[in-house]
Amino acid sequence: MERLLRHEGRLLAALIGVLFLVASVYTVLGPGMPMTALDMTAMRSMPDMPGATPPGAWTAGYATLVFLMWWVMMIAMMLPSAAPTVLLHAALLRRSASSPRLRRASPAFLTGYLSAWAGFSVLAAAAQWALEAAGLVSAGMMTLLGTVPGALVLIAAGVYQFSRFKQACLGRCRSPAEFLTRHMRPGVAGAFRMGVVHGAFCLGCCGFLMVLLFVGGVMNLYWIVALAVLVAVEKLVPSGAALGRMAGLGLIAWGMLILAGWGG
């Protein structure tokens, strides 16, 4: 049993690696979208085209593609920082498992975690639709129109970095062993619920940072990579919490410079 569970742990690590690779490629290529992320990034300096989304542009099929774009992008951005918790969960099961059914518990934990980000992606896609319809986000470049809305989002995201709620959620994300000890539940269903809870803490920690994609462009690879690195640093580096607050100060300063006419 121990050898089998160890093999399952290696398979889980391989699964995480494959998911990250597939999600990253999907994010770069943007299947079904009008332009790839490479195109969007290359055109990042072009002016946005104002105006509301043309009637009928958001069909059910297009809305599904936008949801998938957000969800797969979140998978690519969040998996590296979530992997230690998922793998530690599998390691704990190797010590205590007494039933072959428990081999499915860690994949269920990962599925629950990704399900939480699927919920976020539904909200993000709905927000994108509403903002486009209101003429606040460009339909082509998927970014906020005008400097003032973007500056306000930067400042709000920077202030959130100092909030007690953010710090509490970050503390849970930075302490996988403590989280698993507090929230361990038996069985596959219990593991799935644990994954959802961990995803919820991760949302509380990083969800506002993901809103910054509307500032730099939802499919701008520079912003995607920068935010993914910031999330990983906050969660995995010993001084990550302090570095996250420093990033918050930078976001606030950047937003204020834009409002003052210096950083647009």
C-alpha positions as YAML, in Angstrom:
chain: A
units: angstrom
residues:
- id: 1
  name: MET
  ca: [0.00, 0.00, 0.00]
- id: 2
  name: GLU
  ca: [2.80, 2.43, 0.91]
- id: 3
  name: ARG
  ca: [4.55, 1.83, -2.42]
- id: 4
  name: LEU
  ca: [1.29, 2.25, -4.31]
- id: 5
  name: LEU
  ca: [0.47, 5.52, -2.56]
- id: 6
  name: ARG
  ca: [3.98, 6.81, -3.22]
- id: 7
  name: HIS
  ca: [3.44, 6.03, -6.90]
- id: 8
  name: GLU
  ca: [0.11, 7.86, -6.75]
- id: 9
  name: GLY
  ca: [1.92, 10.87, -5.28]
- id: 10
  name: ARG
  ca: [4.30, 10.96, -8.22]
- id: 11
  name: LEU
  ca: [1.38, 10.71, -10.61]
- id: 12
  name: LEU
  ca: [-0.30, 13.61, -8.82]
- id: 13
  name: ALA
  ca: [2.82, 15.75, -9.20]
- id: 14
  name: ALA
  ca: [2.94, 14.83, -12.88]
- id: 15
  name: LEU
  ca: [-0.77, 15.72, -13.22]
- id: 16
  name: ILE
  ca: [-0.14, 19.15, -11.72]
- id: 17
  name: GLY
  ca: [2.76, 19.70, -14.11]
- id: 18
  name: VAL
  ca: [0.70, 18.67, -17.14]
- id: 19
  name: LEU
  ca: [-2.23, 20.85, -16.06]
- id: 20
  name: PHE
  ca: [0.09, 23.83, -15.67]
- id: 21
  name: LEU
  ca: [1.68, 23.24, -19.08]
- id: 22
  name: VAL
  ca: [-1.64, 22.78, -20.89]
- id: 23
  name: ALA
  ca: [-3.18, 25.79, -19.14]
- id: 24
  name: SER
  ca: [-0.17, 27.94, -20.00]
- id: 25
  name: VAL
  ca: [-0.25, 26.97, -23.68]
- id: 26
  name: TYR
  ca: [-4.02, 27.51, -23.81]
- id: 27
  name: THR
  ca: [-3.63, 30.94, -22.21]
- id: 28
  name: VAL
  ca: [-0.96, 31.99, -24.72]
- id: 29
  name: LEU
  ca: [-2.83, 30.72, -27.78]
- id: 30
  name: GLY
  ca: [-6.35, 31.74, -26.68]
- id: 31
  name: PRO
  ca: [-8.30, 29.15, -28.73]
- id: 32
  name: GLY
  ca: [-11.51, 30.58, -30.14]
- id: 33
  name: MET
  ca: [-10.80, 34.16, -29.07]
- id: 34
  name: PRO
  ca: [-10.52, 36.94, -31.71]
- id: 35
  name: MET
  ca: [-6.80, 37.34, -30.94]
- id: 36
  name: THR
  ca: [-4.19, 35.30, -29.12]
- id: 37
  name: ALA
  ca: [-2.49, 36.54, -25.96]
- id: 38
  name: LEU
  ca: [0.64, 37.02, -28.04]
- id: 39
  name: ASP
  ca: [-1.28, 39.36, -30.36]
- id: 40
  name: MET
  ca: [-2.85, 41.20, -27.42]
- id: 41
  name: THR
  ca: [0.54, 41.67, -25.77]
- id: 42
  name: ALA
  ca: [2.13, 42.93, -28.97]
- id: 43
  name: MET
  ca: [-0.70, 45.46, -29.39]
- id: 44
  name: ARG
  ca: [-0.73, 46.58, -25.75]
- id: 45
  name: SER
  ca: [0.40, 50.13, -26.61]
- id: 46
  name: MET
  ca: [-2.38, 50.70, -29.13]
- id: 47
  name: PRO
  ca: [-5.23, 52.99, -28.04]
- id: 48
  name: ASP
  ca: [-8.44, 51.35, -26.88]
- id: 49
  name: MET
  ca: [-11.53, 51.66, -29.01]
- id: 50
  name: PRO
  ca: [-14.35, 53.24, -26.97]
- id: 51
  name: GLY
  ca: [-17.96, 52.23, -27.17]
- id: 52
  name: ALA
  ca: [-20.23, 49.56, -25.77]
- id: 53
  name: THR
  ca: [-20.14, 45.96, -26.94]
- id: 54
  name: PRO
  ca: [-22.10, 45.59, -30.20]
- id: 55
  name: PRO
  ca: [-25.51, 43.95, -29.71]
- id: 56
  name: GLY
  ca: [-25.33, 40.19, -30.02]
- id: 57
  name: ALA
  ca: [-21.55, 40.04, -29.62]
- id: 58
  name: TRP
  ca: [-21.86, 38.11, -26.35]
- id: 59
  name: THR
  ca: [-23.47, 34.91, -27.57]
- id: 60
  name: ALA
  ca: [-23.65, 31.86, -25.34]
- id: 61
  name: GLY
  ca: [-20.71, 30.39, -27.20]
- id: 62
  name: TYR
  ca: [-18.58, 33.50, -26.80]
- id: 63
  name: ALA
  ca: [-19.47, 33.79, -23.11]
- id: 64
  name: THR
  ca: [-18.33, 30.18, -22.65]
- id: 65
  name: LEU
  ca: [-15.03, 30.97, -24.38]
- id: 66
  name: VAL
  ca: [-14.49, 34.00, -22.13]
- id: 67
  name: PHE
  ca: [-15.23, 31.89, -19.04]
- id: 68
  name: LEU
  ca: [-12.75, 29.25, -20.22]
- id: 69
  name: MET
  ca: [-10.18, 31.95, -20.93]
- id: 70
  name: TRP
  ca: [-10.46, 33.23, -17.35]
- id: 71
  name: TRP
  ca: [-10.56, 29.79, -15.72]
- id: 72
  name: VAL
  ca: [-7.66, 28.30, -17.65]
- id: 73
  name: MET
  ca: [-5.66, 31.48, -17.07]
- id: 74
  name: MET
  ca: [-6.34, 31.23, -13.33]
- id: 75
  name: ILE
  ca: [-5.20, 27.59, -13.37]
- id: 76
  name: ALA
  ca: [-1.93, 28.58, -15.04]
- id: 77
  name: MET
  ca: [-1.39, 31.46, -12.61]
- id: 78
  name: MET
  ca: [-2.40, 29.75, -9.36]
- id: 79
  name: LEU
  ca: [-1.22, 26.12, -9.68]
- id: 80
  name: PRO
  ca: [2.47, 26.82, -8.94]
- id: 81
  name: SER
  ca: [1.65, 28.41, -5.58]
- id: 82
  name: ALA
  ca: [-1.05, 25.86, -4.72]
- id: 83
  name: ALA
  ca: [1.02, 22.78, -5.59]
- id: 84
  name: PRO
  ca: [2.81, 22.53, -2.20]
- id: 85
  name: THR
  ca: [-0.50, 22.25, -0.35]
- id: 86
  name: VAL
  ca: [-1.89, 19.66, -2.77]
- id: 87
  name: LEU
  ca: [1.28, 17.57, -2.59]
- id: 88
  name: LEU
  ca: [1.46, 17.85, 1.21]
- id: 89
  name: HIS
  ca: [-2.12, 16.59, 1.38]
- id: 90
  name: ALA
  ca: [-1.06, 13.58, -0.68]
- id: 91
  name: ALA
  ca: [1.96, 13.02, 1.57]
- id: 92
  name: LEU
  ca: [-0.21, 13.03, 4.69]
- id: 93
  name: LEU
  ca: [-2.50, 10.46, 3.10]
- id: 94
  name: ARG
  ca: [0.48, 8.20, 2.42]
- id: 95
  name: ARG
  ca: [1.07, 8.06, 6.17]
- id: 96
  name: SER
  ca: [-2.49, 7.38, 7.22]
- id: 97
  name: ALA
  ca: [-4.34, 5.81, 4.31]
- id: 98
  name: SER
  ca: [-5.79, 2.38, 4.90]
- id: 99
  name: SER
  ca: [-8.14, 2.11, 1.91]
- id: 100
  name: PRO
  ca: [-7.43, 2.22, -1.85]
- id: 101
  name: ARG
  ca: [-10.34, 4.69, -2.17]
- id: 102
  name: LEU
  ca: [-8.20, 7.32, -0.46]
- id: 103
  name: ARG
  ca: [-5.95, 7.38, -3.51]
- id: 104
  name: ARG
  ca: [-8.63, 9.54, -5.12]
- id: 105
  name: ALA
  ca: [-8.67, 12.02, -2.24]
- id: 106
  name: SER
  ca: [-5.80, 14.26, -3.38]
- id: 107
  name: PRO
  ca: [-7.10, 14.58, -6.97]
- id: 108
  name: ALA
  ca: [-10.45, 15.45, -5.39]
- id: 109
  name: PHE
  ca: [-8.71, 18.10, -3.26]
- id: 110
  name: LEU
  ca: [-7.17, 19.59, -6.41]
- id: 111
  name: THR
  ca: [-10.53, 19.47, -8.19]
- id: 112
  name: GLY
  ca: [-12.18, 21.33, -5.32]
- id: 113
  name: TYR
  ca: [-9.48, 23.99, -5.41]
- id: 114
  name: LEU
  ca: [-9.90, 24.52, -9.14]
- id: 115
  name: SER
  ca: [-13.68, 24.59, -8.71]
- id: 116
  name: ALA
  ca: [-13.35, 27.61, -6.44]
- id: 117
  name: TRP
  ca: [-11.46, 29.43, -9.19]
- id: 118
  name: ALA
  ca: [-14.11, 28.32, -11.68]
- id: 119
  name: GLY
  ca: [-16.61, 30.25, -9.57]
- id: 120
  name: PHE
  ca: [-14.35, 33.29, -9.67]
- id: 121
  name: SER
  ca: [-14.06, 32.93, -13.45]
- id: 122
  name: VAL
  ca: [-17.85, 32.98, -13.84]
- id: 123
  name: LEU
  ca: [-17.94, 36.28, -11.93]
- id: 124
  name: ALA
  ca: [-14.99, 37.66, -13.91]
- id: 125
  name: ALA
  ca: [-16.61, 36.80, -17.24]
- id: 126
  name: ALA
  ca: [-19.90, 38.35, -16.10]
- id: 127
  name: ALA
  ca: [-18.07, 41.50, -14.97]
- id: 128
  name: GLN
  ca: [-16.27, 41.70, -18.31]
- id: 129
  name: TRP
  ca: [-19.60, 41.45, -20.16]
- id: 130
  name: ALA
  ca: [-21.22, 44.11, -17.98]
- id: 131
  name: LEU
  ca: [-18.25, 46.49, -18.25]
- id: 132
  name: GLU
  ca: [-18.07, 46.07, -22.01]
- id: 133
  name: ALA
  ca: [-21.80, 46.68, -22.33]
- id: 134
  name: ALA
  ca: [-21.41, 49.86, -20.26]
- id: 135
  name: GLY
  ca: [-18.53, 51.04, -22.45]
- id: 136
  name: LEU
  ca: [-16.02, 50.90, -19.59]
- id: 137
  name: VAL
  ca: [-13.92, 48.03, -20.94]
- id: 138
  name: SER
  ca: [-12.82, 47.77, -24.56]
- id: 139
  name: ALA
  ca: [-14.19, 44.76, -26.40]
- id: 140
  name: GLY
  ca: [-10.99, 44.42, -28.44]
- id: 141
  name: MET
  ca: [-8.17, 44.90, -25.95]
- id: 142
  name: MET
  ca: [-10.17, 43.82, -22.86]
- id: 143
  name: THR
  ca: [-8.88, 46.68, -20.74]
- id: 144
  name: LEU
  ca: [-10.42, 49.57, -18.83]
- id: 145
  name: LEU
  ca: [-10.98, 52.64, -20.98]
- id: 146
  name: GLY
  ca: [-9.38, 55.82, -19.69]
- id: 147
  name: THR
  ca: [-6.75, 56.35, -17.03]
- id: 148
  name: VAL
  ca: [-8.94, 57.26, -14.06]
- id: 149
  name: PRO
  ca: [-10.78, 53.89, -13.71]
- id: 150
  name: GLY
  ca: [-7.49, 52.03, -14.01]
- id: 151
  name: ALA
  ca: [-5.83, 54.30, -11.44]
- id: 152
  name: LEU
  ca: [-8.67, 53.74, -8.98]
- id: 153
  name: VAL
  ca: [-8.41, 49.97, -9.39]
- id: 154
  name: LEU
  ca: [-4.66, 50.13, -8.80]
- id: 155
  name: ILE
  ca: [-5.17, 52.13, -5.61]
- id: 156
  name: ALA
  ca: [-7.96, 49.86, -4.38]
- id: 157
  name: ALA
  ca: [-5.84, 46.75, -5.03]
- id: 158
  name: GLY
  ca: [-2.91, 48.36, -3.21]
- id: 159
  name: VAL
  ca: [-5.04, 49.24, -0.18]
- id: 160
  name: TYR
  ca: [-6.46, 45.70, -0.12]
- id: 161
  name: GLN
  ca: [-2.93, 44.34, 0.29]
- id: 162
  name: PHE
  ca: [-2.97, 45.82, 3.83]
- id: 163
  name: SER
  ca: [-6.46, 44.67, 4.83]
- id: 164
  name: ARG
  ca: [-6.93, 42.24, 7.72]
- id: 165
  name: PHE
  ca: [-9.01, 39.94, 5.52]
- id: 166
  name: LYS
  ca: [-6.25, 39.73, 2.92]
- id: 167
  name: GLN
  ca: [-3.62, 39.04, 5.57]
- id: 168
  name: ALA
  ca: [-5.77, 36.38, 7.26]
- id: 169
  name: CYS
  ca: [-6.34, 34.55, 3.96]
- id: 170
  name: LEU
  ca: [-2.66, 34.89, 3.04]
- id: 171
  name: GLY
  ca: [-1.71, 33.37, 6.39]
- id: 172
  name: ARG
  ca: [-3.75, 30.25, 5.61]
- id: 173
  name: CYS
  ca: [-2.19, 30.01, 2.14]
- id: 174
  name: ARG
  ca: [1.35, 30.41, 3.53]
- id: 175
  name: SER
  ca: [0.87, 27.61, 6.08]
- id: 176
  name: PRO
  ca: [-0.20, 24.43, 4.24]
- id: 177
  name: ALA
  ca: [0.46, 22.17, 7.23]
- id: 178
  name: GLU
  ca: [-1.65, 24.34, 9.55]
- id: 179
  name: PHE
  ca: [-4.45, 24.55, 7.00]
- id: 180
  name: LEU
  ca: [-4.55, 20.79, 6.46]
- id: 181
  name: THR
  ca: [-4.45, 20.13, 10.20]
- id: 182
  name: ARG
  ca: [-7.37, 22.45, 10.85]
- id: 183
  name: HIS
  ca: [-9.52, 21.46, 7.90]
- id: 184
  name: MET
  ca: [-8.70, 17.77, 7.31]
- id: 185
  name: ARG
  ca: [-11.83, 15.82, 6.41]
- id: 186
  name: PRO
  ca: [-12.11, 12.09, 5.70]
- id: 187
  name: GLY
  ca: [-12.90, 10.55, 2.35]
- id: 188
  name: VAL
  ca: [-13.03, 11.80, -1.20]
- id: 189
  name: ALA
  ca: [-15.97, 14.13, -0.60]
- id: 190
  name: GLY
  ca: [-14.20, 15.59, 2.42]
- id: 191
  name: ALA
  ca: [-11.06, 16.18, 0.35]
- id: 192
  name: PHE
  ca: [-13.11, 17.96, -2.32]
- id: 193
  name: ARG
  ca: [-14.63, 20.23, 0.34]
- id: 194
  name: MET
  ca: [-11.15, 20.92, 1.70]
- id: 195
  name: GLY
  ca: [-10.04, 21.95, -1.78]
- id: 196
  name: VAL
  ca: [-12.97, 24.32, -2.11]
- id: 197
  name: VAL
  ca: [-12.15, 25.88, 1.26]
- id: 198
  name: HIS
  ca: [-8.50, 26.25, 0.35]
- id: 199
  name: GLY
  ca: [-9.54, 27.82, -2.95]
- id: 200
  name: ALA
  ca: [-11.79, 30.23, -1.06]
- id: 201
  name: PHE
  ca: [-8.87, 31.35, 1.11]
- id: 202
  name: CYS
  ca: [-6.79, 31.72, -2.03]
- id: 203
  name: LEU
  ca: [-9.52, 33.85, -3.57]
- id: 204
  name: GLY
  ca: [-9.55, 36.06, -0.50]
- id: 205
  name: CYS
  ca: [-5.80, 36.39, -0.77]
- id: 206
  name: CYS
  ca: [-5.37, 36.89, -4.52]
- id: 207
  name: GLY
  ca: [-8.75, 37.58, -6.12]
- id: 208
  name: PHE
  ca: [-8.38, 41.37, -6.02]
- id: 209
  name: LEU
  ca: [-4.96, 41.10, -7.66]
- id: 210
  name: MET
  ca: [-6.60, 39.28, -10.57]
- id: 211
  name: VAL
  ca: [-8.87, 42.29, -11.11]
- id: 212
  name: LEU
  ca: [-5.71, 44.16, -12.11]
- id: 213
  name: LEU
  ca: [-5.86, 42.25, -15.39]
- id: 214
  name: PHE
  ca: [-8.56, 44.72, -16.43]
- id: 215
  name: VAL
  ca: [-5.98, 47.48, -15.99]
- id: 216
  name: GLY
  ca: [-3.19, 46.00, -18.07]
- id: 217
  name: GLY
  ca: [-5.31, 43.90, -20.41]
- id: 218
  name: VAL
  ca: [-6.97, 40.60, -19.58]
- id: 219
  name: MET
  ca: [-4.74, 38.71, -22.04]
- id: 220
  name: ASN
  ca: [-1.57, 40.79, -21.61]
- id: 221
  name: LEU
  ca: [1.16, 38.22, -20.95]
- id: 222
  name: TYR
  ca: [3.37, 40.69, -19.11]
- id: 223
  name: TRP
  ca: [0.61, 41.32, -16.54]
- id: 224
  name: ILE
  ca: [-0.28, 37.64, -16.34]
- id: 225
  name: VAL
  ca: [3.31, 36.63, -15.58]
- id: 226
  name: ALA
  ca: [3.89, 39.55, -13.19]
- id: 227
  name: LEU
  ca: [0.78, 38.79, -11.15]
- id: 228
  name: ALA
  ca: [1.53, 35.05, -11.09]
- id: 229
  name: VAL
  ca: [5.03, 35.79, -9.79]
- id: 230
  name: LEU
  ca: [3.67, 38.18, -7.14]
- id: 231
  name: VAL
  ca: [1.18, 35.54, -5.96]
- id: 232
  name: ALA
  ca: [3.91, 32.90, -5.77]
- id: 233
  name: VAL
  ca: [6.25, 35.24, -3.88]
- id: 234
  name: GLU
  ca: [3.56, 36.17, -1.36]
- id: 235
  name: LYS
  ca: [2.75, 32.52, -0.65]
- id: 236
  name: LEU
  ca: [6.09, 30.74, -0.92]
- id: 237
  name: VAL
  ca: [8.90, 33.16, -0.05]
- id: 238
  name: PRO
  ca: [9.68, 33.53, 3.70]
- id: 239
  name: SER
  ca: [9.32, 37.33, 3.51]
- id: 240
  name: GLY
  ca: [6.41, 37.06, 1.07]
- id: 241
  name: ALA
  ca: [3.88, 38.85, 3.28]
- id: 242
  name: ALA
  ca: [6.14, 41.88, 3.65]
- id: 243
  name: LEU
  ca: [6.94, 41.87, -0.06]
- id: 244
  name: GLY
  ca: [3.22, 41.77, -0.79]
- id: 245
  name: ARG
  ca: [2.68, 44.88, 1.31]
- id: 246
  name: MET
  ca: [5.55, 46.58, -0.52]
- id: 247
  name: ALA
  ca: [3.80, 45.71, -3.78]
- id: 248
  name: GLY
  ca: [0.66, 47.28, -2.32]
- id: 249
  name: LEU
  ca: [2.53, 50.52, -1.69]
- id: 250
  name: GLY
  ca: [3.77, 50.42, -5.26]
- id: 251
  name: LEU
  ca: [0.25, 49.95, -6.61]
- id: 252
  name: ILE
  ca: [-1.07, 52.86, -4.54]
- id: 253
  name: ALA
  ca: [1.79, 55.11, -5.65]
- id: 254
  name: TRP
  ca: [1.31, 54.11, -9.29]
- id: 255
  name: GLY
  ca: [-2.40, 54.86, -9.16]
- id: 256
  name: MET
  ca: [-1.85, 58.23, -7.51]
- id: 257
  name: LEU
  ca: [0.78, 59.17, -10.11]
- id: 258
  name: ILE
  ca: [-1.70, 58.37, -12.86]
- id: 259
  name: LEU
  ca: [-4.37, 60.51, -11.21]
- id: 260
  name: ALA
  ca: [-1.84, 63.32, -10.93]
- id: 261
  name: GLY
  ca: [-1.10, 63.01, -14.64]
- id: 262
  name: TRP
  ca: [2.40, 61.55, -14.26]
- id: 263
  name: GLY
  ca: [1.99, 57.84, -14.84]
- id: 264
  name: GLY
  ca: [-0.65, 57.41, -17.54]
...
